[in-house]
């Protein structure tokens, strides 16, 4: 088939990789200047997949997600190792579980989350309480947390490495990327660019928040998703020589969720789950102070870490914060990955391509 893809974020790159390897003719259109990571502080909108910690946490996400997201997450955890093995470039992927921790005095807020996960998670996936000795054995760098739980069937992936590797592998398999090519509108079998209309056997719309363009006269094309909104995410990259974390750590706090995720090169990503705002401006002083103070409170060795850079971006979300695949002849739309993008994308792509066949 001759297939057009609108959007070269995580979903677009996964689709291009899988379809090109299956011998389809694939063309991908994206307004970004190229496949590389955007320069820090660029200001322009870019794919949400770049600004992510890459946590693969199906159980932890049950706090706000449903059983479908959990099932998609488990399936993606099965798919990621094979995908990474076929990319031909190194991508950090670890499946060592994750931790939930809480300070003394925050037991109430932490207990509500843990009880909810224990109620919703299947047998074998519920949080496992850890005493001080067990926590110290798993993560010696963590100090100050009075309560801890292990989520054994979780992991994380280096999102920046994976984005770059997916584009490279898709290109090597024959997919053709058109950078600096904003999609003005689309419909079944057609992608409309500024100067031309490209025709295809099937079109995939995976533009995220970009799937709601302002069209002349207020019209809507068949690929328009009017109810998608952007949810702000913030992350801070730290260079922390000598600080060792083996797995993602989430601090349960009455007011916010803060996570720490290890990355190769002695880096640690610190972030917040979500902020209901479509503001793309830089991280505020308040957010910076709160995130770093929370990280330091559980890993005191981070006091001498250096701030490499910080990023903000918008994650595409639908009103129910759940993903959606919509298929009709000649057109497939996937949107609403919210904060679950890296967790569920491979399974969503597998499902969409299975239905396509």
N, C-alpha and C positions, 0 to 999 in steps of 0.2 A: 504494500500500500504506500501511497504518497501521503505523508502525514505532516501537518503543520502544528507547531507548538507555540503558543503565546505565553512568554514568560520563561526566563532561564534562571529561576531560583532553584531551591532544592528539588521540588517536584519536577520542574522542567528538565533539569539535568538528569534526574533518575529516569524519567520517561525517555529522553533522548538516548541515554545509554542502553536501556533495555530494548527499545525499538530498533535502534541501529544494529545492535548485535543480532537481532532477529531478522536482519536483511531487509528491513523496510527503508524507504527513502524518507529521511527526516530533515526538516528545516525548522530552526528555532529562532524566534524574534524577541529581542529584548532591548530596552532603551539604554542599558548600561554600556559604557564605552568598551568593555572587554570582559573576559572571563575571570580576571584576577580580582582579589579582594579590593574593595573600595579604599581609597586613601582616607586616613583618619581625619575627621573634620570636614569631609567633602561637602556636607550639607545637603546634597541631592538625595532623593529617595533611592534606595537600593534594596536588594532582596533580603528578606528577614532572616534567611538561613545563615547569613554571615554573622549576624549579631545574636549568637546563641551559645549556650554552654554545652549543648550536645548531650544533655542527660537522657538516658534511656531508662525511664522510671515508670513502668506501668502501674506498680502498686502505689507509689507516692501520688501519682496523678489521680487516683481514685478519690482523693479529697474533693475534687471538683468535677471529675469526669465520670462517664458511665461505663457499663460493662463492655460496650462496643469499643471504646477507646482502649480499655484494658486488653481486650482480645487482640486488637490491632497492634498494640505495643508488644505483646508476647510474640506475635507472628513476626514483627519487624526485628525483634531480638534474634530470632532464628535466621532471618534473611541477611542481616548486616554482615556477618562474617563471610558469607559467600560473595556478597557484593564487593566488599573490601578486597577480598582475595583476587577478584577479576579486574581490579582497577589498574594494576600495573604501576602504582605509585604508593609509597608508604603512607598509611593512614592509621593514626593511633585509635585503637578500639579495645576497651577493657570491659570485662564482665565480672566484676568483683563485688557486686552489690552496692548499696548506698546506705548512708546513715541518717537518722533523725536524731537531733540532740536538743536539749532544752536546759536552761539555767534554773537553779533553785528559785522558787517564787513564781515560775511560769508553768507550774505543773498543770494548772487548770486548762490553759489554752492548749498545751501539748497533749494532755490526756484526751481532750475532745477530738483532736486530729487522729491520734493513735487508735482510739476506740472506733472511730468511723472507718478507718482502714481495716481494722480487725473484723468489723462487721461486713464490709464489702468485699474484702479479698478472699479468694478461694483458699482452701487448705494448702499449707506449704508456702503461701505468699504473704501471710500476715506478718506484721512487725514482730521481731524477736527482741525482747528486753535484754539489755546488756548491763552487767554490773561494772564497777570501775575497773576491775582487773581485765575483764574481757574487752572493754573499750580501749584500754591502754595497749593491749596486745594487738588489736586491729589497727589503731591509729595513735601511735605514741605522741604525735604532735598536738593532739587535742587535749586541752586543759580547761578547767572551769565549767564544763558541762556536768550538771548533776544527774541528768537522765539521758539515756541513749537507747536507741532501737536499731537493729539491723534489718534492712530489706534485702534479702539474699539474692533475689533474681532480677537484679538491675545492673546497669552499666553506664558507660558514656563513650562518646565518639568525638574526635577532634573535628569540629564542624568546618573550620577553615581549610584544613588539609583535605577533607572529604569533598567540599565544594570544588576546589581546584582539581582534584583527581577525577571527579565525575565529568567535568567539562572536557578534560584532556582525553579521558577514555572514550567518551561519546564521539569526540572529534576523530579519534583514531579509528573508531568503528565505522566512520563514514557520515556521521551526522554533520549538518552544515549550520553553523551559528551565524546569525546576522546581528551584529552589535550596533548600538546606536540606532536601532530600528523600533521606534515606538508603534505599538498597535493602536490604531485609531478606533477601530471597531471590528467585530467579527461576527460571523454567522455560520451556519452549517456549510462546511466545505470551503469557506472563504476567510482569509485574513486580509483586512484592509489596512494598508500602510499609508503614509502621507502622499505618496506619488503613484501608487499602484495597488491592484488587488491581486493577491496570490490565491490560486485555487488548489484544493487538496481533496483527497478521498475522505479524510477525517481531520478535524481540528480539535486540539486540546487547549482549553483555556485554564491556565494555572498562574494567573497574574496576581493572585492575592488581593491586596487592597487596590492594585492597579486595575482590577476588573470592574471598577465603577467610574469610568471616565465621564467627563462633562462633554456631552455631545451637543452639536449645534441644534438649537430648537428644543433642547431637553429630551430628545428622543432616546430610545434604548435599543441596543442591538441584542441579538439572541444570546450573546455571551455576557450581557450586563448582569451584575449581581448587586442589586440596589441595597440589600440589607447587610452587606459586609462592612465592618468597621475596623479601625486600627486600634490596637491595644499596645501602649508604650512598654517597651522593655529596656532595661538599662544594665550594662555590664561594665566591670572594671577589670583590666588585665594587670596583674601584679607579677613582677619578677622576684622570686623568693628563693635565692640559693640556700640550700641546706634544709629547707622546709619540705617535708615529705608527707604527701597524702596519697593514699592508694585508691580512694573512691570518693564520689561526691558526698558532701555533707550539707544537710539542710538544718538551719537553726529555726526551731519553732518558737515564735514570739507572739505575744498577744496582739500586736499591731501589724506585723509584717512577716514575710518569709524571706530569708536570706540564704543563698546557697554558695558553697565553695566547690569548685571543680578543678582537679589537677589537670595540667597540660604538660606535654613534653617541653624540654628546655627550661625546667625549673620555674614554670609559670603556673599561676593559679587564677582562675576566673571567678570573680565575685559578682553576684547579681541578685536582682529581685524578681519575683515571679511575674507580676504584671501590675500595670498602673492604668486605670481607665482614663486615658487621655490620648489624643492624636497629635500631641506636641512632639516634634522631632528635634527640638533644640537640645543643646548639650545638657549633661547631667547637672542638676542643681547642687548648690552647696549642701543643702539639707540632706539630699539623697546620698551624696558622696560621704558625708560625715557618718550617717546612719549605717550605710553599707560597710564601710571600713571599720567602724567601731564594733559592729556586730561580728565581723570576721575576726578582728583582733581579740574579741572576748572569748572565743573558743580556740583560737590558735595564736597564743601570745607571741610566738616566734615571728609572726608577720609584722611585728613592729618595725623591723629594719627592711621590709620588702620595699621595692621601688614601684611606683605607679608607672606602667608603660604607656597606657592610654585608656580612654573610656569610650563607650559607644552607646548610642541610643537608636532604636528602630521601632517600627510598628508591625505587630503580628496581625495577620488577617483573622478576624473572628466573626462568626454569625451570631444571631441573637441568643441561641442556646449554647454557644461556645463549643459546639460539636462539629466535626467535619462532615462534608456533604459531597457526594458524587452524583452528578446529574448527567444522564446520557440520553441522547436522541440521535437519529440518523445523521451522521456527518459531524456531530459535535459532542464533546465530552467536557464537562466542567468539574473541576475539583477545587474546593475552597474551604475556608473555615478551620484551618489547622491550629489556630490559636497558639497556645504555648506548647503544643504537642508535636510540632513539626518533625523534628528528628526522631521522635519516638514512633510515629505512625506512618511516615511517608512511604517506606518500602512496601508495607502491607496495602496501603491505599493504591499505589501504583500496580501492584500485583492484582488487586481486585478489579481495577479499571481495565487493565489489559486482558484479563480473563473474560470480562463481560464484552469487551470489544471483539474478541475472537468468536 
